[in-house]
Amino acid sequence: MILNPERYECPEHHTDLTSLVEEALEFQGRPVAYRPGPRPFQVIVTCEGGGTGAHSLTCTGTRNP
């Protein structure tokens, strides 16, 4: 799967969240109807907060399965 943007980061803690975004998209599964080209998405992931408390972030972009 190709993501745009390629990397997702928590702006507060500078933690790479890309793998969490990919996992959330895998959990959603592939779209039922095939349509060529990138598809928009929105997922909610949790940043562990680097010891200062976990918080949720909404990540948006496009994916090209």
Secondary structure, 3 states (H helix, E strand, C coil): CEEECCCCECCCCCCECHHHHHHHHHHHCCCCCCCCCCEEEEEEEEECHHHCCCEEEEEEEEEEC
